[in-house]
Amino acid sequence: MKLASFHAQGADRLGIEHDGALVDLASFTACPSDMIALIETGDIARIARDLAAADPSTLVRFDPGAVEWQPPVRRPCKLVCVALNNRSLDAIKVKAPTDHPAFFLKPFTALTGHGTAIRLKKSFGFTHPEPELAVVIGKTLREASPREALAAVFGYSIVNDVTSIGMRGEDSFTVRAYRTEPDGTRVEDFGHTSYPGRYKASDTFAPLGPTITTADEVPDPQALTIRCYMGGKLVASDHTANYVWSVADALSHISRTMTLLPGDVVAMGTAVGTESSDPEAPFLPGITRCNLNGFDGEIAIEIGGLGRLSSVVETLD
């Protein structure tokens, strides 16, 4: 089942993909007004039964090409992004955690829907896409085991973790640090850090969608191909088997320090490698060299079985 949030004929709606159309859920079943409330009910089987039993003439259908797509979850409590979660990136890591994934947050104001614009200012500098698998949480997770975490997934979607390298450079710090040697000598050292408030979390820096594919249709989230295209050119081709941390392990770890709520979205990490599940296979190294700033064309991400997320770029200055 593929569920969507969209705007059509003056109203925000929840829909389901059916026979090439978006069918308004309200036309055949009792449903909440937003996706989070629908997720909290967890009653997907009823929706399927009601659709199968409905009189086709009563279904309110919309052409997918004629609606305003919204992020499937319009206002999640949080969007959690797993950092550098790809074996193809191991070669560039100088220092990294080895027993757990690292993660950061994006606000829901960074979200935008399928077919909408990523809005950039020229001052943002070099900005590139990051094609990623998105996991939509179905039940509250706190101190969950990997098995419990995976069982709590509502569904999967596609997210573009847009990243401004220019703003990252501007918001980086080098600070003095001191350490004491075993002989008592005090030594000055330097530390480096950066904060993702602007370069990861600006408005429209998280296109999400077009739909949520419910978990029952994705038996193994570690068996999905991911491809990213710019202007029709393939710039990244990867496989979720290349994730360092699986969906189950990542969700479990996050839940140990941060409660995950129904409707929360977890972005699993950038696709930079190869479709092959062999981490030693050669990969396309172009994704971080693809500048969206000033790009005129379509940015599209495809994940096997989940669909195609398309965006354009709008330059503001």
Backbone bond lengths (Angstrom), bond angles and torsions (degrees), N, CA, C in turn:
res aa  C-N    CA-C-N  psi(-1)  N-CA   C-N-CA  omega(-1)  CA-C   N-CA-C  phi
1 M - - - 1.464 - - 1.527 109.57 -
2 K 1.346 116.02 132.01 1.451 121.06 178.35 1.532 108.51 -115.00
3 L 1.333 115.79 118.31 1.455 122.59 -175.80 1.519 109.94 -109.67
4 A 1.335 115.86 146.98 1.462 120.60 -175.36 1.519 111.28 -139.21
5 S 1.331 114.55 156.49 1.469 122.52 167.06 1.523 106.68 -113.49
6 F 1.338 116.76 133.02 1.464 118.98 -178.13 1.524 109.69 -156.05
7 H 1.333 114.54 166.15 1.463 122.03 179.19 1.530 107.89 -117.34
8 A 1.319 115.53 127.85 1.469 120.16 179.23 1.519 109.21 -154.90
9 Q 1.319 116.27 142.48 1.466 123.39 178.84 1.532 111.13 50.32
10 G 1.335 114.77 44.56 1.458 120.70 172.28 1.509 116.19 78.56
11 A 1.338 118.51 9.78 1.460 119.89 -176.97 1.532 111.34 -139.30
12 D 1.329 115.47 147.51 1.453 120.90 170.37 1.522 108.56 -78.85
13 R 1.328 117.16 136.53 1.452 120.97 -173.44 1.534 110.99 -137.01
14 L 1.324 114.70 157.44 1.456 122.31 167.59 1.519 107.32 -106.28
15 G 1.325 115.81 137.58 1.451 118.58 -176.77 1.505 112.83 -138.53
16 I 1.311 114.45 169.37 1.455 122.78 176.04 1.518 108.13 -131.08
17 E 1.331 116.53 137.23 1.459 119.81 175.40 1.525 108.90 -71.72
18 H 1.349 115.73 128.11 1.464 119.93 -177.55 1.522 109.20 -154.84
19 D 1.312 116.22 119.74 1.470 121.89 177.96 1.528 112.37 52.34
20 G 1.341 116.22 43.71 1.450 121.21 175.81 1.512 115.72 79.26
21 A 1.328 117.04 3.52 1.471 121.12 -179.37 1.518 110.09 -123.46
22 L 1.347 115.11 164.99 1.455 121.32 168.60 1.527 107.15 -97.02
23 V 1.317 116.74 116.73 1.461 121.72 -179.16 1.522 108.90 -100.11
24 D 1.326 116.31 125.82 1.460 121.79 178.02 1.528 108.67 -64.68
25 L 1.335 116.69 122.34 1.462 120.45 -179.31 1.523 111.82 -58.54
26 A 1.323 116.02 -35.60 1.464 119.84 -176.32 1.525 112.34 -65.97
27 S 1.333 117.80 -14.65 1.462 119.97 -178.12 1.524 112.55 -81.66
28 F 1.335 117.99 -10.35 1.471 117.97 -179.03 1.527 114.17 -140.27
29 T 1.331 117.81 -6.21 1.462 118.56 -178.45 1.520 110.16 -152.01
30 A 1.313 116.45 154.29 1.465 120.09 173.30 1.520 108.13 -73.32
31 C 1.324 116.24 127.45 1.459 118.46 -177.64 1.523 109.76 -148.29
32 P 1.329 116.75 155.48 1.463 120.75 176.40 1.526 110.56 -66.85
33 S 1.316 115.31 174.19 1.460 120.66 -176.49 1.522 113.61 -88.53
34 D 1.331 117.99 -11.80 1.463 119.50 -179.92 1.521 109.98 -143.04
35 M 1.342 115.63 163.73 1.454 121.45 -172.13 1.526 112.30 -66.18
36 I 1.324 117.76 -38.33 1.467 118.63 -179.06 1.523 110.66 -61.17
37 A 1.323 116.84 -44.20 1.466 119.65 178.21 1.522 110.78 -62.75
38 L 1.328 116.79 -38.01 1.462 120.05 177.13 1.525 110.68 -64.19
39 I 1.328 116.56 -43.28 1.467 120.72 178.62 1.523 110.47 -61.16
40 E 1.316 116.51 -40.79 1.461 120.30 -178.51 1.526 111.82 -64.20
41 T 1.323 117.68 -31.50 1.469 119.15 177.40 1.518 111.31 -69.29
42 G 1.324 116.10 -34.58 1.454 121.37 178.78 1.518 114.88 65.77
43 D 1.322 117.19 13.53 1.462 120.46 -171.99 1.528 111.55 -95.93
44 I 1.330 115.77 60.39 1.463 120.60 -178.66 1.525 111.23 -70.84
45 A 1.327 116.91 -35.15 1.462 120.13 -179.37 1.527 110.78 -61.01
46 R 1.310 117.10 -37.81 1.478 119.91 179.36 1.516 110.72 -64.89
47 I 1.326 117.07 -40.97 1.461 120.20 179.14 1.521 110.23 -60.35
48 A 1.321 116.28 -43.55 1.467 119.96 178.92 1.523 111.01 -62.39
49 R 1.333 117.33 -42.14 1.467 120.52 179.64 1.528 111.05 -65.26
50 D 1.346 116.12 -43.05 1.464 119.99 -178.79 1.523 111.44 -64.86
51 L 1.330 116.60 -37.68 1.462 119.82 178.44 1.526 110.56 -66.29
52 A 1.302 116.20 -42.89 1.466 119.86 -179.63 1.529 111.49 -64.21
53 A 1.349 116.33 -32.31 1.463 120.39 -176.47 1.525 113.52 -89.27
54 A 1.325 117.60 -10.60 1.466 121.30 -173.28 1.526 111.91 -71.22
55 D 1.316 114.83 148.48 1.462 121.69 171.68 1.528 107.42 -71.86
56 P 1.334 119.04 118.19 1.470 120.63 -177.36 1.522 113.51 -52.43
57 S 1.320 117.95 -29.66 1.465 120.30 -178.09 1.521 112.63 -70.75
58 T 1.322 117.39 -16.70 1.466 120.83 -178.92 1.518 112.50 -92.29
59 L 1.330 117.19 -9.25 1.458 120.20 -176.80 1.533 110.46 -74.57
60 V 1.309 116.36 130.39 1.468 121.97 176.18 1.520 107.67 -90.10
61 R 1.328 115.70 111.56 1.465 121.52 -173.55 1.528 110.76 -109.61
62 F 1.328 114.52 147.61 1.465 120.62 176.56 1.522 108.93 -132.01
63 D 1.304 114.96 143.29 1.455 121.56 174.00 1.526 108.19 -70.35
64 P 1.344 119.69 121.89 1.473 120.77 -179.47 1.521 113.57 -57.15
65 G 1.331 116.32 -24.56 1.454 119.62 179.94 1.511 114.16 -84.85
66 A 1.339 116.66 -2.24 1.462 120.08 -175.41 1.523 112.85 -120.06
67 V 1.331 117.70 13.85 1.467 120.76 179.28 1.524 109.47 -113.40
68 E 1.316 116.03 165.40 1.461 121.90 172.64 1.529 107.70 -95.31
69 W 1.304 114.99 106.82 1.458 119.75 -179.12 1.528 110.11 -71.89
70 Q 1.301 116.59 137.29 1.464 122.94 174.54 1.522 108.58 -112.85
71 P 1.328 118.42 163.18 1.467 118.14 171.09 1.523 108.33 -55.80
72 P 1.316 119.58 136.32 1.463 119.81 -178.12 1.521 113.28 -52.58
73 V 1.332 116.20 -41.51 1.463 121.54 169.67 1.522 105.85 -105.90
74 R 1.325 117.26 109.44 1.468 119.88 -170.50 1.528 112.69 -74.21
75 R 1.336 116.60 -37.15 1.464 118.77 -176.29 1.527 110.24 -138.81
76 P 1.330 116.87 68.98 1.465 118.34 176.14 1.523 110.20 -66.12
77 C 1.307 115.88 154.06 1.466 119.13 175.44 1.522 110.50 -57.00
78 K 1.336 116.21 -38.94 1.464 119.91 -179.92 1.527 111.17 -159.87
79 L 1.304 113.84 152.45 1.456 123.04 171.92 1.522 106.07 -114.42
80 V 1.335 116.27 112.36 1.457 122.73 -176.72 1.524 108.39 -100.37
81 C 1.331 117.12 131.44 1.465 121.32 -176.93 1.527 109.83 -118.18
82 V 1.322 116.46 123.21 1.458 121.58 177.46 1.529 108.48 -81.09
83 A 1.323 116.63 131.50 1.463 121.86 -170.97 1.526 112.63 -94.36
84 L 1.342 115.62 137.70 1.468 123.31 172.93 1.526 112.19 48.12
85 N 1.335 115.76 43.11 1.466 120.78 -173.98 1.517 111.32 -94.64
86 N 1.326 116.04 62.23 1.459 120.18 -179.01 1.527 108.48 -151.99
87 R 1.326 116.84 129.42 1.467 120.35 -177.74 1.519 112.17 -62.64
88 S 1.329 116.66 -24.79 1.463 119.42 178.55 1.525 111.67 -65.82
89 L 1.329 117.47 -18.00 1.462 121.36 -179.39 1.526 112.49 -92.59
90 D 1.328 117.90 -5.16 1.461 119.74 -177.10 1.523 112.14 -57.92
91 A 1.331 116.49 -33.96 1.464 120.38 -175.90 1.516 112.76 -65.67
92 I 1.345 117.85 -23.78 1.465 119.32 -177.84 1.525 112.59 -98.48
93 K 1.321 117.47 -3.39 1.467 120.44 -178.40 1.525 109.84 -81.17
94 V 1.326 116.26 120.97 1.464 121.63 175.53 1.521 109.65 -86.75
95 K 1.321 116.08 -41.47 1.454 122.40 177.29 1.526 107.42 -144.27
96 A 1.327 117.48 132.26 1.456 121.59 -178.50 1.518 108.82 -158.92
97 P 1.341 117.56 152.50 1.464 119.25 175.46 1.526 110.22 -65.39
98 T 1.324 115.95 142.60 1.458 120.13 -177.47 1.524 113.41 -111.90
99 D 1.332 117.41 -12.65 1.468 119.26 -177.16 1.523 113.12 -115.00
100 H 1.331 117.38 7.15 1.462 120.85 177.75 1.531 109.65 -165.35
101 P 1.316 117.18 155.83 1.468 120.23 175.29 1.523 111.28 -81.33
102 A 1.326 115.76 151.89 1.469 121.25 171.58 1.528 107.81 -98.94
103 F 1.327 116.47 154.92 1.457 119.33 -178.60 1.522 110.61 -152.24
104 F 1.340 115.78 163.00 1.457 123.08 177.68 1.522 107.31 -141.27
105 L 1.328 117.07 175.54 1.458 121.55 -175.41 1.523 111.79 -118.81
106 K 1.329 115.16 149.74 1.457 122.49 166.74 1.524 107.97 -121.51
107 P 1.341 118.28 145.57 1.471 119.86 176.97 1.520 110.51 -80.28
108 F 1.333 116.36 162.07 1.465 118.48 -179.94 1.525 111.48 -66.93
109 T 1.344 118.56 -18.80 1.460 120.62 176.93 1.527 112.06 -67.89
110 A 1.336 117.63 -13.37 1.468 120.49 175.15 1.524 111.62 -79.78
111 L 1.329 117.24 -14.69 1.462 120.90 -176.16 1.526 112.19 -74.86
112 T 1.314 115.28 146.55 1.453 122.70 170.28 1.518 107.43 -150.55
113 G 1.328 116.98 161.44 1.453 120.50 -171.70 1.520 114.47 -94.36
114 H 1.300 114.35 175.17 1.460 122.98 176.39 1.534 110.10 -58.79
115 G 1.333 115.56 136.38 1.457 120.35 176.57 1.509 115.11 80.01
116 T 1.324 117.52 2.63 1.461 121.14 179.70 1.526 109.85 -100.21
117 A 1.327 116.06 -178.67 1.456 120.77 -171.48 1.523 112.79 -99.74
118 I 1.327 115.30 142.21 1.459 122.84 164.18 1.525 105.73 -87.68
119 R 1.320 117.08 115.89 1.465 120.86 -174.65 1.530 109.85 -94.95
120 L 1.322 114.49 120.53 1.465 120.62 -177.80 1.516 110.67 -123.62
121 K 1.312 115.46 146.85 1.454 121.44 168.33 1.525 108.29 -100.90
122 K 1.324 115.59 147.35 1.462 118.58 178.43 1.514 111.19 -57.68
123 S 1.329 116.18 -31.65 1.463 121.02 -178.90 1.522 112.50 -67.22
124 F 1.352 117.87 -14.80 1.457 120.04 178.05 1.525 111.63 -68.63
125 G 1.333 116.87 -20.05 1.458 119.88 -179.96 1.515 112.62 72.72
126 F 1.322 115.35 -157.38 1.460 121.64 -175.81 1.530 109.77 -61.93
127 T 1.328 116.00 124.63 1.465 121.92 -177.08 1.522 108.47 -135.45
128 H 1.336 116.74 127.93 1.459 118.52 -176.67 1.528 111.79 -124.24
129 P 1.347 116.72 159.04 1.466 120.96 177.38 1.517 110.55 -81.95
130 E 1.326 116.31 160.12 1.462 122.09 171.56 1.532 108.10 -139.64
131 P 1.334 117.73 101.94 1.468 121.26 -178.39 1.520 111.19 -75.10
132 E 1.339 116.57 128.39 1.462 119.62 -173.54 1.528 112.27 -145.17
133 L 1.325 114.90 151.79 1.460 122.20 170.43 1.527 108.24 -76.02
134 A 1.339 116.28 132.26 1.462 122.01 176.94 1.522 109.16 -107.60
135 V 1.323 116.26 133.54 1.462 122.83 179.15 1.524 107.87 -110.15
136 V 1.321 117.33 127.38 1.461 122.33 -179.73 1.530 108.45 -103.73
137 I 1.323 115.98 122.49 1.459 122.11 -175.48 1.526 110.46 -77.91
138 G 1.343 116.29 137.34 1.457 120.95 -177.99 1.511 114.68 -106.45
139 K 1.343 116.56 -24.28 1.462 120.81 -178.62 1.521 109.43 -138.83
140 T 1.317 116.42 154.00 1.457 120.68 179.50 1.525 110.45 -59.57
141 L 1.327 115.73 130.71 1.461 121.91 -179.80 1.521 109.59 -121.00
142 R 1.315 115.46 124.04 1.463 121.64 176.39 1.518 107.81 -146.36
143 E 1.323 116.93 123.79 1.468 121.80 -178.42 1.543 110.57 52.92
144 A 1.323 116.04 44.64 1.461 120.78 -174.98 1.524 111.22 -88.08
145 S 1.318 115.51 146.33 1.462 120.66 170.55 1.520 108.57 -74.96
146 P 1.336 118.66 162.69 1.469 119.58 176.45 1.527 112.65 -56.03
147 R 1.320 117.54 -39.85 1.461 120.16 179.52 1.523 111.33 -64.98
148 E 1.327 116.87 -44.03 1.461 120.72 178.09 1.518 111.24 -63.92
149 A 1.335 115.95 -39.00 1.459 120.57 -178.23 1.523 111.12 -64.19
150 L 1.323 116.79 -45.87 1.459 119.83 -178.51 1.531 110.92 -65.39
151 A 1.329 116.07 -35.67 1.464 120.18 179.85 1.521 111.86 -68.69
152 A 1.333 117.47 -19.30 1.463 121.68 -177.79 1.522 113.17 -91.56
153 V 1.332 118.06 2.49 1.465 121.43 179.68 1.525 109.47 -74.12
154 F 1.325 116.04 129.85 1.466 120.88 175.69 1.517 111.18 -82.48
155 G 1.331 115.98 -41.98 1.452 118.83 -178.37 1.510 111.91 -177.14
156 Y 1.332 115.42 -172.13 1.454 121.94 -174.06 1.526 110.34 -133.18
157 S 1.318 114.88 149.89 1.455 120.62 178.91 1.527 108.91 -145.48
158 I 1.319 116.26 -166.63 1.467 122.91 -178.68 1.512 108.04 -122.77
159 V 1.338 116.78 137.00 1.458 120.72 178.60 1.526 109.27 -135.50
160 N 1.319 115.04 145.95 1.462 122.54 174.44 1.526 107.31 -109.66
161 D 1.324 116.60 108.43 1.468 122.30 -179.73 1.528 108.99 -83.96
162 V 1.329 116.02 75.04 1.472 121.44 -177.23 1.525 110.00 -59.25
163 T 1.337 115.71 135.79 1.463 121.69 -172.32 1.524 110.41 -135.85
164 S 1.330 116.89 126.03 1.466 121.45 177.62 1.527 109.84 -98.14
165 I 1.324 115.18 107.64 1.466 120.16 176.89 1.530 110.10 -66.68
166 G 1.340 116.04 -34.22 1.463 119.64 179.40 1.509 112.00 -61.48
167 M 1.334 117.78 -46.99 1.459 120.07 179.62 1.525 112.12 -71.15
168 R 1.330 116.25 -29.90 1.471 118.17 176.93 1.519 110.18 -62.32
169 G 1.326 116.88 -42.11 1.452 119.70 177.78 1.514 112.65 -63.37
170 E 1.323 116.40 -39.35 1.462 120.37 -179.95 1.525 112.30 -68.07
171 D 1.347 116.54 -29.12 1.463 120.97 -175.32 1.523 112.32 -105.88
172 S 1.333 116.25 28.71 1.462 121.69 176.67 1.520 110.21 -101.83
173 F 1.308 115.64 150.33 1.466 122.04 -177.82 1.529 110.03 -127.76
174 T 1.319 115.56 141.15 1.452 121.59 167.01 1.527 106.41 -117.30
175 V 1.317 115.59 123.50 1.469 119.67 -174.47 1.521 110.03 -126.19
176 R 1.331 114.90 153.93 1.461 120.21 174.93 1.521 110.21 -75.40
177 A 1.297 114.45 139.46 1.463 120.53 174.97 1.527 107.43 -135.16
178 Y 1.305 116.33 154.63 1.466 120.64 -177.31 1.519 109.48 -128.47
179 R 1.308 114.75 143.32 1.460 120.09 175.43 1.529 108.33 -135.19
180 T 1.301 115.32 158.17 1.464 120.64 179.36 1.515 109.48 -111.58
181 E 1.306 115.95 122.96 1.456 122.12 179.46 1.531 109.92 -72.17
182 P 1.334 117.64 162.73 1.474 120.78 179.19 1.526 113.81 -55.02
183 D 1.360 116.67 -29.64 1.464 118.68 -179.81 1.520 112.72 -84.93
184 G 1.347 116.80 4.85 1.458 120.71 178.18 1.509 114.65 92.93
185 T 1.328 117.42 -3.91 1.460 120.67 179.77 1.535 110.23 -70.31
186 R 1.320 116.20 134.04 1.455 121.16 178.27 1.523 108.52 -92.99
187 V 1.331 117.12 123.01 1.461 122.43 -173.99 1.521 109.46 -117.37
188 E 1.341 114.76 132.82 1.456 119.49 175.96 1.522 109.66 -83.59
189 D 1.330 115.43 136.75 1.464 121.14 178.66 1.524 107.48 -135.52
190 F 1.318 116.66 179.28 1.460 121.16 179.59 1.527 109.95 -128.61
191 G 1.320 114.50 142.60 1.453 120.40 175.83 1.516 110.09 -120.96
192 H 1.328 116.12 153.65 1.457 121.11 -177.87 1.528 108.94 -127.43
193 T 1.316 116.27 136.33 1.458 120.11 179.12 1.520 110.27 -151.76
194 S 1.323 115.93 161.02 1.451 121.63 177.22 1.516 108.14 -148.27
195 Y 1.333 116.74 157.91 1.455 121.60 -177.44 1.527 109.37 -125.04
196 P 1.354 117.21 134.83 1.466 120.47 -170.70 1.521 115.60 -88.21
197 G 1.335 118.22 17.31 1.454 120.03 -176.50 1.514 113.83 -55.75
198 R 1.327 118.03 -41.14 1.473 120.56 179.07 1.522 111.90 -98.84
199 Y 1.318 117.59 -46.98 1.464 119.03 -167.68 1.524 113.20 -74.84
200 K 1.318 117.48 -13.60 1.459 120.95 175.52 1.527 113.13 -116.54
201 A 1.333 118.23 -25.01 1.467 120.94 -164.80 1.518 114.71 -115.61
202 S 1.322 118.56 11.62 1.459 120.24 179.08 1.532 110.62 -64.99
203 D 1.323 115.97 160.34 1.466 120.61 178.27 1.529 110.88 -52.68
204 T 1.312 116.79 138.08 1.473 127.45 177.69 1.528 113.29 69.73
205 F 1.333 118.09 12.55 1.463 120.89 -179.62 1.532 112.25 -85.35
206 A 1.340 117.13 15.85 1.470 119.61 177.48 1.525 111.20 -146.78
207 P 1.333 118.81 67.27 1.462 119.32 171.14 1.530 109.96 -56.46
208 L 1.339 116.23 134.56 1.466 121.05 -175.51 1.521 108.83 -138.19
209 G 1.343 116.76 136.12 1.457 119.03 175.41 1.522 112.25 136.59
210 P 1.320 117.92 -154.80 1.464 124.74 0.09 1.521 114.29 -73.24
211 T 1.348 116.16 -24.40 1.458 120.60 -175.53 1.518 110.40 -132.13
212 I 1.329 115.85 173.42 1.460 122.38 165.12 1.521 106.87 -103.80
213 T 1.320 116.44 123.68 1.454 121.09 172.11 1.522 107.51 -91.85
214 T 1.314 117.50 120.68 1.458 120.10 -174.65 1.528 111.11 -64.18
215 A 1.330 114.95 151.34 1.460 121.48 -170.15 1.519 113.35 -60.67
216 D 1.319 117.39 -27.14 1.461 119.83 -179.42 1.524 112.26 -65.04
217 E 1.336 117.25 -18.51 1.468 121.10 178.80 1.530 112.38 -96.37
218 V 1.329 117.03 1.71 1.470 121.44 179.61 1.528 107.38 -126.89
219 P 1.327 117.74 81.73 1.460 119.95 -175.34 1.523 114.14 -63.68
220 D 1.336 117.25 -28.91 1.468 120.45 -179.03 1.527 109.82 -141.20
221 P 1.338 117.92 101.48 1.473 119.38 -179.78 1.527 113.27 -69.10
222 Q 1.333 117.97 -7.08 1.469 120.90 176.82 1.529 111.06 -94.14
223 A 1.325 117.42 14.43 1.467 121.05 -177.13 1.520 111.46 -128.43
224 L 1.332 116.83 41.20 1.458 121.70 -175.72 1.522 110.88 -119.46
225 T 1.317 117.08 138.14 1.460 120.96 173.92 1.529 109.22 -86.50
226 I 1.322 115.93 147.06 1.467 122.64 177.68 1.516 108.11 -129.71
227 R 1.329 116.20 130.18 1.462 120.58 176.44 1.520 109.29 -132.73
228 C 1.326 115.95 145.57 1.459 121.59 176.84 1.524 108.80 -127.47
229 Y 1.348 115.36 134.89 1.455 122.07 -179.31 1.522 109.68 -124.12
230 M 1.324 116.22 141.02 1.462 121.92 170.75 1.514 107.89 -123.91
231 G 1.339 115.84 118.90 1.448 119.41 -177.60 1.512 112.32 59.18
232 G 1.335 117.28 31.38 1.456 122.17 -179.98 1.513 114.57 84.34
233 K 1.340 118.26 -5.11 1.464 121.90 -179.30 1.520 109.73 -94.88
234 L 1.325 116.26 130.55 1.461 120.95 177.64 1.518 110.15 -69.71
235 V 1.343 117.18 120.18 1.461 121.01 -178.70 1.522 112.72 -116.84
236 A 1.325 118.08 -12.54 1.465 121.09 174.94 1.516 108.56 -152.27
237 S 1.310 116.06 137.87 1.459 121.97 178.64 1.511 107.45 -143.02
238 D 1.321 117.06 121.96 1.455 119.34 -169.96 1.523 110.38 -149.97
239 H 1.319 115.76 -175.79 1.466 122.89 -176.73 1.524 107.01 -146.92
240 T 1.323 116.34 137.41 1.465 119.23 -177.20 1.524 112.90 -66.84
241 A 1.325 117.86 -12.72 1.460 120.30 173.12 1.520 111.20 -65.00
242 N 1.333 117.26 -17.84 1.464 121.12 179.78 1.524 113.27 -82.47
243 Y 1.331 118.10 -3.10 1.464 118.71 175.59 1.531 109.98 -62.95
244 V 1.315 116.00 135.18 1.465 120.32 174.86 1.521 109.25 -66.15
245 W 1.343 115.28 -44.28 1.458 121.79 -179.37 1.529 108.12 -111.72
246 S 1.305 116.68 124.30 1.456 121.41 -179.91 1.520 110.34 -68.59
247 V 1.319 116.57 168.42 1.462 121.36 176.09 1.525 109.94 -56.20
248 A 1.324 117.49 -47.98 1.465 121.38 -178.18 1.523 111.58 -60.15
249 D 1.339 116.76 -46.93 1.463 120.24 -177.29 1.526 111.82 -69.18
250 A 1.344 116.84 -39.63 1.467 119.80 -179.62 1.522 111.08 -64.88
251 L 1.330 117.11 -46.27 1.459 119.93 -179.85 1.523 111.08 -63.51
252 S 1.320 116.19 -41.07 1.461 119.97 179.00 1.524 110.67 -59.89
253 H 1.332 116.25 -46.46 1.467 119.21 -179.34 1.521 111.70 -63.65
254 I 1.323 117.35 -46.29 1.467 119.97 -179.84 1.517 110.51 -57.84
255 S 1.335 116.47 -40.49 1.469 120.96 -175.55 1.525 112.84 -67.71
256 R 1.324 118.10 -13.41 1.467 120.30 179.95 1.519 112.59 -77.97
257 T 1.338 115.93 -19.44 1.470 118.99 179.05 1.523 112.88 -124.01
258 M 1.317 117.07 -16.92 1.460 120.87 -174.39 1.528 108.73 -143.28
259 T 1.318 116.85 116.94 1.460 120.36 -179.14 1.525 110.03 -65.30
260 L 1.318 116.13 128.58 1.455 121.78 175.10 1.521 108.80 -95.36
261 L 1.331 116.15 132.20 1.459 122.60 -174.64 1.529 110.98 -111.16
262 P 1.332 117.74 157.44 1.462 119.64 175.67 1.529 111.70 -53.14
263 G 1.321 116.23 129.89 1.459 121.22 -178.38 1.509 113.95 95.05
264 D 1.338 118.23 -15.71 1.458 119.52 174.50 1.521 109.50 -61.42
265 V 1.330 116.04 150.25 1.460 122.01 -178.11 1.524 108.63 -120.09
266 V 1.320 116.65 133.64 1.462 122.06 176.87 1.520 108.46 -117.56
267 A 1.334 116.67 119.67 1.462 122.48 176.49 1.523 107.81 -90.35
268 M 1.326 116.19 126.13 1.456 120.66 -165.47 1.526 115.78 -86.20
269 G 1.307 119.28 -7.30 1.457 119.54 178.65 1.516 112.03 123.85
270 T 1.310 114.87 156.90 1.459 121.85 -170.00 1.526 113.12 -73.52
271 A 1.309 115.59 136.62 1.462 121.70 171.68 1.526 108.24 -84.80
272 V 1.314 116.48 114.62 1.466 119.67 179.76 1.518 111.64 -129.99
273 G 1.325 118.33 -8.34 1.449 120.64 -169.67 1.507 114.18 -102.77
274 T 1.325 116.28 -130.43 1.451 121.93 -171.84 1.519 111.08 -119.87
275 E 1.329 116.11 157.11 1.459 120.15 176.76 1.523 111.29 -60.99
276 S 1.314 117.01 -27.79 1.453 120.64 -178.71 1.520 110.46 -63.53
277 S 1.336 116.08 145.49 1.456 119.55 175.25 1.528 111.34 -81.44
278 D 1.339 116.68 0.66 1.460 121.62 176.28 1.521 109.42 -82.42
279 P 1.348 118.70 111.90 1.466 120.02 -176.65 1.517 113.78 -66.07
280 E 1.346 117.63 -12.68 1.459 120.41 179.50 1.532 112.27 -90.36
281 A 1.321 116.94 -5.17 1.464 119.75 -178.04 1.529 110.69 -68.39
282 P 1.340 118.24 152.13 1.473 120.31 178.24 1.518 110.64 -66.01
283 F 1.336 115.35 154.11 1.458 117.67 -178.17 1.520 110.62 -135.97
284 L 1.333 114.78 164.28 1.456 120.60 176.47 1.520 108.58 -80.91
285 P 1.320 119.33 115.84 1.467 120.94 -174.30 1.524 113.95 -90.14
286 G 1.339 117.09 19.94 1.454 118.59 -168.25 1.509 117.08 -89.81
287 I 1.353 120.40 -11.99 1.456 120.49 -168.73 1.522 112.45 -60.85
288 T 1.327 118.92 -39.89 1.463 120.71 -179.05 1.524 112.16 -82.12
289 R 1.330 116.61 1.58 1.468 120.08 174.73 1.522 110.96 -107.50
290 C 1.320 116.96 9.71 1.467 121.75 -178.13 1.519 109.91 -97.94
291 N 1.301 116.99 103.23 1.457 121.09 -175.87 1.527 110.49 -86.97
292 L 1.322 116.25 116.90 1.462 121.00 176.39 1.520 112.00 -76.88
293 N 1.316 117.08 -25.16 1.459 120.86 -174.86 1.531 109.54 -69.79
294 G 1.319 115.59 110.40 1.457 121.16 -176.09 1.514 113.79 93.84
295 F 1.345 116.60 -2.39 1.466 120.52 179.67 1.524 110.24 -73.14
296 D 1.313 116.93 136.87 1.460 122.75 179.23 1.520 108.24 -120.26
297 G 1.314 116.76 98.14 1.453 120.34 -178.12 1.512 110.54 162.97
298 E 1.326 115.47 -170.62 1.452 121.53 -177.39 1.524 110.83 -94.66
299 I 1.337 116.30 136.16 1.451 122.40 167.86 1.519 106.17 -107.00
300 A 1.315 117.75 121.02 1.459 121.06 -175.22 1.521 110.63 -128.76
301 I 1.322 115.53 137.38 1.463 121.89 176.89 1.523 107.74 -121.91
302 E 1.320 115.94 129.31 1.455 121.70 177.47 1.524 109.51 -118.06
303 I 1.318 116.48 133.73 1.465 121.68 172.48 1.520 107.17 -125.20
304 G 1.327 115.69 130.07 1.449 120.63 -175.43 1.521 113.23 -52.46
305 G 1.324 116.33 122.75 1.448 122.27 178.43 1.514 115.23 84.76
306 L 1.334 117.67 -13.08 1.465 120.24 -176.26 1.521 112.93 -103.58
307 G 1.328 117.86 -24.03 1.455 119.81 178.95 1.512 113.48 119.10
308 R 1.322 114.92 -158.00 1.466 122.58 -174.89 1.521 109.10 -135.02
309 L 1.315 116.76 121.94 1.465 124.20 177.41 1.520 108.33 -100.04
310 S 1.321 116.82 122.36 1.463 121.81 -176.62 1.527 110.56 -117.78
311 S 1.329 116.10 140.83 1.469 121.76 176.90 1.523 108.99 -140.54
312 V 1.327 115.57 160.92 1.456 122.87 170.18 1.522 107.03 -124.93
313 V 1.324 116.11 169.05 1.462 120.88 179.70 1.523 109.41 -110.57
314 E 1.325 115.78 134.88 1.464 122.41 174.70 1.525 107.79 -117.19
315 T 1.325 116.18 118.79 1.463 120.37 179.18 1.521 109.34 -90.23
316 L 1.330 116.76 125.24 1.460 121.64 -172.49 1.513 113.47 -89.99
317 D 1.320 118.74 -23.33 1.465 120.29 178.36 1.506 109.99 -148.63
